[in-house]
Amino acid sequence: MSSAIFGIAKNEFSRCIGHPLVIGLTIFLCILALIVVSGNYMSIQKSQQEPIDSNVLFLDITSSSIYWISSILSFLSLSIGVVSMAGERSSGSIRVLLSKPVYRMEIIMGKFIGINSLILLLILFVISICIALSLIAFGLPSAFPEDILRVLSLAFLLFLLCAIFTNIVLLCGVLFKDIYTSLILSTSLYLIWFISWPYIWTDFLKLINPVLLYLILIRDYSNTHISYLNWVSSILPYITYMLLEILAIFLINCYIFTREEI
């Protein structure tokens, strides 16, 4: 990584980490994790059923809150991306960066790395809170090493989803200099993807909807009847597709941004 890219990424990370929206949603996610674990604990205490296997319980707790964690963090990556690209272009502050001896591709790459570094940190932090609360409430699961591998894989898949949203909103910022147009378009896509996924049946639409693609990836996450290696093997083609999608949108961003006037 060049010094210019690292500098832009570092500046983007530092600017975003103290943003009130980032702090507020992080606190909310921690509270949500506490509510999920507490709800499961009280439900089990009141239940008259036979004891539940600790391994199954651990995976169920992490998966029960994954939809909300995924939707909130992907929305956060969208919001940060709007402020990062469209916001700077709308205010004209990006001209200061363009006046420096940096390539435009380095600007896109630096912003992408900076935003997604923050998102990855938040993903690991929130999932660590879920793990810690689960261990406090229910103890060590029976297959803890494999469970941790599943959780880390889950964090990686969520990171890929957020990276797609970051790329898309950066593309909106590249195409539209107005922050409101970029915000409306990216938010509309976000809502359409999260609302429409239960009604998508064709394979082509499944592949271009990142939310549905993500849900396919985590479908068997908590299924203990499928070994970790078999689960990873079954989703590897979809992971490859997500990586290619991220790369393709990133290259489109770079191509458009390097060939236009600010």
C-alpha beads as a LAMMPS data file, in Angstrom:
LAMMPS data file: protein, C-alpha beads

262 atoms
261 bonds

1 atom types
1 bond types

-500.0 500.0 xlo xhi
-500.0 500.0 ylo yhi
-500.0 500.0 zlo zhi

Masses

1 110.0

Atoms # bond

1 1 1 0.000 0.000 0.000
2 1 1 1.388 3.395 -1.003
3 1 1 1.823 6.150 1.564
4 1 1 -0.927 8.197 -0.134
5 1 1 -3.472 5.391 0.111
6 1 1 -2.501 4.690 3.718
7 1 1 -2.792 8.387 4.601
8 1 1 -6.237 8.716 3.033
9 1 1 -7.422 5.495 4.675
10 1 1 -6.093 6.591 8.069
11 1 1 -7.761 9.983 7.765
12 1 1 -11.058 8.392 6.695
13 1 1 -10.927 5.937 9.610
14 1 1 -10.123 8.661 12.144
15 1 1 -12.849 10.951 10.846
16 1 1 -15.550 8.268 10.877
17 1 1 -14.795 6.513 14.169
18 1 1 -15.821 9.532 16.226
19 1 1 -18.972 10.272 14.230
20 1 1 -22.108 10.412 16.429
21 1 1 -23.916 7.941 14.148
22 1 1 -21.111 5.394 14.521
23 1 1 -21.018 5.772 18.300
24 1 1 -24.809 5.676 18.624
25 1 1 -25.301 2.567 16.480
26 1 1 -22.428 0.770 18.218
27 1 1 -24.041 1.386 21.609
28 1 1 -27.394 0.263 20.206
29 1 1 -25.874 -2.969 18.867
30 1 1 -24.321 -3.731 22.266
31 1 1 -27.705 -3.200 23.928
32 1 1 -29.329 -5.376 21.281
33 1 1 -26.827 -8.173 21.978
34 1 1 -27.608 -7.924 25.695
35 1 1 -31.347 -8.108 24.992
36 1 1 -30.950 -11.167 22.754
37 1 1 -28.830 -13.085 25.263
38 1 1 -31.051 -12.073 28.189
39 1 1 -34.169 -13.074 26.273
40 1 1 -32.719 -16.489 25.482
41 1 1 -31.607 -16.948 29.081
42 1 1 -35.025 -16.110 30.541
43 1 1 -36.777 -18.253 27.933
44 1 1 -34.658 -21.268 28.816
45 1 1 -35.115 -20.710 32.545
46 1 1 -38.886 -20.700 32.165
47 1 1 -38.947 -23.617 29.741
48 1 1 -39.796 -27.097 30.979
49 1 1 -38.012 -28.787 28.117
50 1 1 -34.936 -30.979 28.383
51 1 1 -31.573 -29.182 28.644
52 1 1 -30.364 -27.777 25.335
53 1 1 -26.929 -28.690 24.024
54 1 1 -24.582 -25.806 24.797
55 1 1 -23.091 -25.938 21.308
56 1 1 -26.485 -25.563 19.631
57 1 1 -27.432 -22.826 22.092
58 1 1 -24.261 -20.830 21.407
59 1 1 -24.805 -20.891 17.644
60 1 1 -28.508 -20.098 17.977
61 1 1 -27.770 -17.028 20.096
62 1 1 -25.266 -15.610 17.608
63 1 1 -27.555 -16.360 14.674
64 1 1 -30.737 -15.031 16.306
65 1 1 -29.461 -11.447 16.233
66 1 1 -27.531 -11.686 12.972
67 1 1 -30.284 -10.206 10.797
68 1 1 -30.442 -7.007 12.834
69 1 1 -26.686 -6.765 13.232
70 1 1 -26.254 -7.241 9.485
71 1 1 -28.918 -4.710 8.536
72 1 1 -27.647 -2.064 10.987
73 1 1 -23.978 -2.410 10.071
74 1 1 -24.698 -2.453 6.336
75 1 1 -26.792 0.691 6.803
76 1 1 -23.897 2.234 8.718
77 1 1 -21.471 1.458 5.888
78 1 1 -23.947 3.059 3.492
79 1 1 -24.259 6.194 5.626
80 1 1 -20.500 6.594 6.058
81 1 1 -19.983 6.111 2.319
82 1 1 -22.481 8.859 1.483
83 1 1 -20.708 11.335 3.753
84 1 1 -17.292 10.232 2.529
85 1 1 -17.714 10.664 -1.226
86 1 1 -20.963 12.447 -2.070
87 1 1 -20.718 14.681 0.992
88 1 1 -17.212 15.866 0.143
89 1 1 -18.071 16.386 -3.504
90 1 1 -21.244 18.270 -2.628
91 1 1 -19.389 20.617 -0.262
92 1 1 -16.360 20.904 -2.545
93 1 1 -13.947 19.815 0.184
94 1 1 -12.647 16.991 -1.987
95 1 1 -10.838 19.631 -4.086
96 1 1 -8.334 19.983 -1.251
97 1 1 -7.471 16.299 -1.589
98 1 1 -7.329 16.499 -5.370
99 1 1 -4.877 19.396 -5.141
100 1 1 -2.349 17.057 -3.555
101 1 1 -0.046 14.772 -5.592
102 1 1 -2.303 11.714 -5.442
103 1 1 -4.006 9.668 -8.125
104 1 1 -7.778 9.544 -8.138
105 1 1 -7.674 5.763 -7.944
106 1 1 -5.688 6.152 -4.719
107 1 1 -8.465 8.356 -3.335
108 1 1 -11.103 5.691 -4.055
109 1 1 -8.912 2.945 -2.656
110 1 1 -8.010 4.939 0.463
111 1 1 -11.626 5.780 1.221
112 1 1 -12.696 2.179 0.616
113 1 1 -9.991 0.785 2.908
114 1 1 -10.587 3.384 5.620
115 1 1 -14.366 2.872 5.749
116 1 1 -14.197 -0.908 5.640
117 1 1 -11.426 -1.049 8.249
118 1 1 -13.811 0.716 10.614
119 1 1 -16.687 -1.585 9.650
120 1 1 -14.519 -4.674 10.230
121 1 1 -13.515 -3.362 13.649
122 1 1 -17.179 -2.792 14.559
123 1 1 -18.171 -6.261 13.329
124 1 1 -15.492 -7.939 15.448
125 1 1 -16.380 -5.772 18.446
126 1 1 -20.125 -6.483 18.330
127 1 1 -19.663 -10.203 17.707
128 1 1 -17.139 -10.339 20.586
129 1 1 -19.772 -8.774 22.844
130 1 1 -22.269 -11.447 21.759
131 1 1 -19.737 -14.196 22.465
132 1 1 -18.787 -12.778 25.871
133 1 1 -22.411 -12.386 26.981
134 1 1 -23.245 -15.896 25.786
135 1 1 -20.301 -17.410 27.682
136 1 1 -21.265 -15.523 30.845
137 1 1 -24.882 -16.656 30.633
138 1 1 -24.493 -20.248 29.437
139 1 1 -20.851 -21.242 29.838
140 1 1 -18.428 -22.780 27.360
141 1 1 -20.109 -24.654 24.471
142 1 1 -19.259 -28.277 23.810
143 1 1 -17.466 -27.597 20.503
144 1 1 -16.025 -24.161 21.192
145 1 1 -13.081 -24.211 18.688
146 1 1 -15.349 -25.065 15.751
147 1 1 -17.958 -22.582 16.959
148 1 1 -15.355 -19.818 16.971
149 1 1 -14.400 -20.718 13.397
150 1 1 -18.060 -20.433 12.404
151 1 1 -18.400 -17.081 14.148
152 1 1 -15.245 -15.700 12.520
153 1 1 -16.515 -16.913 9.142
154 1 1 -19.807 -15.198 9.881
155 1 1 -17.925 -11.978 10.620
156 1 1 -16.070 -12.294 7.307
157 1 1 -19.312 -12.812 5.357
158 1 1 -20.894 -9.800 7.035
159 1 1 -17.787 -7.796 6.160
160 1 1 -18.207 -8.770 2.500
161 1 1 -21.830 -7.602 2.567
162 1 1 -20.834 -4.253 4.064
163 1 1 -18.011 -3.909 1.515
164 1 1 -20.542 -4.278 -1.297
165 1 1 -22.712 -1.543 0.220
166 1 1 -19.668 0.695 0.643
167 1 1 -18.708 0.201 -2.995
168 1 1 -22.226 0.907 -4.206
169 1 1 -22.602 4.097 -2.209
170 1 1 -19.151 5.270 -3.334
171 1 1 -20.328 4.639 -6.899
172 1 1 -23.420 6.778 -6.223
173 1 1 -21.089 9.492 -4.934
174 1 1 -18.940 9.250 -8.047
175 1 1 -21.958 9.440 -10.364
176 1 1 -23.819 12.181 -8.499
177 1 1 -22.096 15.157 -6.910
178 1 1 -25.227 16.025 -4.929
179 1 1 -25.321 14.355 -1.509
180 1 1 -29.122 14.177 -1.438
181 1 1 -29.387 12.410 -4.796
182 1 1 -26.725 9.929 -3.724
183 1 1 -28.426 9.375 -0.363
184 1 1 -31.873 8.827 -1.909
185 1 1 -30.582 6.405 -4.538
186 1 1 -28.388 4.342 -2.207
187 1 1 -31.050 4.238 0.521
188 1 1 -33.666 3.158 -2.013
189 1 1 -31.440 0.300 -3.179
190 1 1 -30.805 -0.670 0.437
191 1 1 -34.523 -0.803 1.265
192 1 1 -35.415 -2.633 -1.952
193 1 1 -32.797 -5.314 -1.296
194 1 1 -33.807 -5.878 2.323
195 1 1 -37.553 -5.840 1.657
196 1 1 -37.706 -7.758 -1.619
197 1 1 -35.418 -10.726 -0.885
198 1 1 -38.236 -13.121 0.248
199 1 1 -39.947 -12.637 -3.123
200 1 1 -36.978 -13.273 -5.387
201 1 1 -37.084 -16.607 -7.150
202 1 1 -34.889 -16.366 -10.255
203 1 1 -31.226 -17.278 -9.941
204 1 1 -30.067 -14.129 -11.740
205 1 1 -31.874 -11.796 -9.317
206 1 1 -30.549 -13.815 -6.390
207 1 1 -27.006 -13.151 -7.528
208 1 1 -27.419 -9.389 -7.964
209 1 1 -29.180 -8.908 -4.621
210 1 1 -26.327 -8.776 -2.063
211 1 1 -28.706 -9.260 0.880
212 1 1 -30.147 -12.474 -0.538
213 1 1 -26.683 -13.660 -1.503
214 1 1 -25.550 -13.042 2.070
215 1 1 -28.555 -14.921 3.488
216 1 1 -27.716 -17.876 1.248
217 1 1 -24.187 -17.860 2.649
218 1 1 -25.302 -17.935 6.299
219 1 1 -28.250 -20.285 5.782
220 1 1 -26.542 -23.303 7.372
221 1 1 -24.349 -21.353 9.766
222 1 1 -25.930 -22.783 12.946
223 1 1 -26.686 -26.247 11.538
224 1 1 -24.518 -28.509 13.693
225 1 1 -25.375 -31.508 11.510
226 1 1 -23.178 -29.994 8.814
227 1 1 -19.483 -29.853 9.642
228 1 1 -17.644 -26.569 9.374
229 1 1 -15.563 -27.711 6.394
230 1 1 -18.636 -28.961 4.527
231 1 1 -20.419 -25.683 5.194
232 1 1 -17.486 -23.627 3.892
233 1 1 -17.122 -25.880 0.851
234 1 1 -20.792 -25.453 -0.039
235 1 1 -20.675 -21.637 0.080
236 1 1 -17.240 -21.142 -1.478
237 1 1 -18.632 -20.423 -4.999
238 1 1 -20.901 -17.711 -3.555
239 1 1 -18.002 -16.209 -1.599
240 1 1 -15.963 -16.096 -4.799
241 1 1 -18.844 -14.372 -6.564
242 1 1 -19.141 -11.745 -3.797
243 1 1 -15.415 -11.027 -3.992
244 1 1 -15.627 -10.636 -7.762
245 1 1 -18.637 -8.346 -7.361
246 1 1 -16.737 -6.160 -4.893
247 1 1 -13.751 -6.011 -7.250
248 1 1 -15.923 -5.218 -10.284
249 1 1 -17.767 -2.312 -8.608
250 1 1 -14.486 -0.983 -7.213
251 1 1 -12.887 -0.970 -10.670
252 1 1 -15.961 0.776 -12.109
253 1 1 -15.632 3.433 -9.398
254 1 1 -11.984 3.969 -10.253
255 1 1 -12.658 4.060 -14.006
256 1 1 -15.435 6.665 -13.776
257 1 1 -13.736 8.815 -11.147
258 1 1 -10.428 9.036 -13.015
259 1 1 -12.134 10.173 -16.214
260 1 1 -14.304 13.004 -15.029
261 1 1 -13.885 16.563 -13.902
262 1 1 -14.865 17.442 -10.309

Bonds

1 1 1 2
2 1 2 3
3 1 3 4
4 1 4 5
5 1 5 6
6 1 6 7
7 1 7 8
8 1 8 9
9 1 9 10
10 1 10 11
11 1 11 12
12 1 12 13
13 1 13 14
14 1 14 15
15 1 15 16
16 1 16 17
17 1 17 18
18 1 18 19
19 1 19 20
20 1 20 21
21 1 21 22
22 1 22 23
23 1 23 24
24 1 24 25
25 1 25 26
26 1 26 27
27 1 27 28
28 1 28 29
29 1 29 30
30 1 30 31
31 1 31 32
32 1 32 33
33 1 33 34
34 1 34 35
35 1 35 36
36 1 36 37
37 1 37 38
38 1 38 39
39 1 39 40
40 1 40 41
41 1 41 42
42 1 42 43
43 1 43 44
44 1 44 45
45 1 45 46
46 1 46 47
47 1 47 48
48 1 48 49
49 1 49 50
50 1 50 51
51 1 51 52
52 1 52 53
53 1 53 54
54 1 54 55
55 1 55 56
56 1 56 57
57 1 57 58
58 1 58 59
59 1 59 60
60 1 60 61
61 1 61 62
62 1 62 63
63 1 63 64
64 1 64 65
65 1 65 66
66 1 66 67
67 1 67 68
68 1 68 69
69 1 69 70
70 1 70 71
71 1 71 72
72 1 72 73
73 1 73 74
74 1 74 75
75 1 75 76
76 1 76 77
77 1 77 78
78 1 78 79
79 1 79 80
80 1 80 81
81 1 81 82
82 1 82 83
83 1 83 84
84 1 84 85
85 1 85 86
86 1 86 87
87 1 87 88
88 1 88 89
89 1 89 90
90 1 90 91
91 1 91 92
92 1 92 93
93 1 93 94
94 1 94 95
95 1 95 96
96 1 96 97
97 1 97 98
98 1 98 99
99 1 99 100
100 1 100 101
101 1 101 102
102 1 102 103
103 1 103 104
104 1 104 105
105 1 105 106
106 1 106 107
107 1 107 108
108 1 108 109
109 1 109 110
110 1 110 111
111 1 111 112
112 1 112 113
113 1 113 114
114 1 114 115
115 1 115 116
116 1 116 117
117 1 117 118
118 1 118 119
119 1 119 120
120 1 120 121
121 1 121 122
122 1 122 123
123 1 123 124
124 1 124 125
125 1 125 126
126 1 126 127
127 1 127 128
128 1 128 129
129 1 129 130
130 1 130 131
131 1 131 132
132 1 132 133
133 1 133 134
134 1 134 135
135 1 135 136
136 1 136 137
137 1 137 138
138 1 138 139
139 1 139 140
140 1 140 141
141 1 141 142
142 1 142 143
143 1 143 144
144 1 144 145
145 1 145 146
146 1 146 147
147 1 147 148
148 1 148 149
149 1 149 150
150 1 150 151
151 1 151 152
152 1 152 153
153 1 153 154
154 1 154 155
155 1 155 156
156 1 156 157
157 1 157 158
158 1 158 159
159 1 159 160
160 1 160 161
161 1 161 162
162 1 162 163
163 1 163 164
164 1 164 165
165 1 165 166
166 1 166 167
167 1 167 168
168 1 168 169
169 1 169 170
170 1 170 171
171 1 171 172
172 1 172 173
173 1 173 174
174 1 174 175
175 1 175 176
176 1 176 177
177 1 177 178
178 1 178 179
179 1 179 180
180 1 180 181
181 1 181 182
182 1 182 183
183 1 183 184
184 1 184 185
185 1 185 186
186 1 186 187
187 1 187 188
188 1 188 189
189 1 189 190
190 1 190 191
191 1 191 192
192 1 192 193
193 1 193 194
194 1 194 195
195 1 195 196
196 1 196 197
197 1 197 198
198 1 198 199
199 1 199 200
200 1 200 201
201 1 201 202
202 1 202 203
203 1 203 204
204 1 204 205
205 1 205 206
206 1 206 207
207 1 207 208
208 1 208 209
209 1 209 210
210 1 210 211
211 1 211 212
212 1 212 213
213 1 213 214
214 1 214 215
215 1 215 216
216 1 216 217
217 1 217 218
218 1 218 219
219 1 219 220
220 1 220 221
221 1 221 222
222 1 222 223
223 1 223 224
224 1 224 225
225 1 225 226
226 1 226 227
227 1 227 228
228 1 228 229
229 1 229 230
230 1 230 231
231 1 231 232
232 1 232 233
233 1 233 234
234 1 234 235
235 1 235 236
236 1 236 237
237 1 237 238
238 1 238 239
239 1 239 240
240 1 240 241
241 1 241 242
242 1 242 243
243 1 243 244
244 1 244 245
245 1 245 246
246 1 246 247
247 1 247 248
248 1 248 249
249 1 249 250
250 1 250 251
251 1 251 252
252 1 252 253
253 1 253 254
254 1 254 255
255 1 255 256
256 1 256 257
257 1 257 258
258 1 258 259
259 1 259 260
260 1 260 261
261 1 261 262
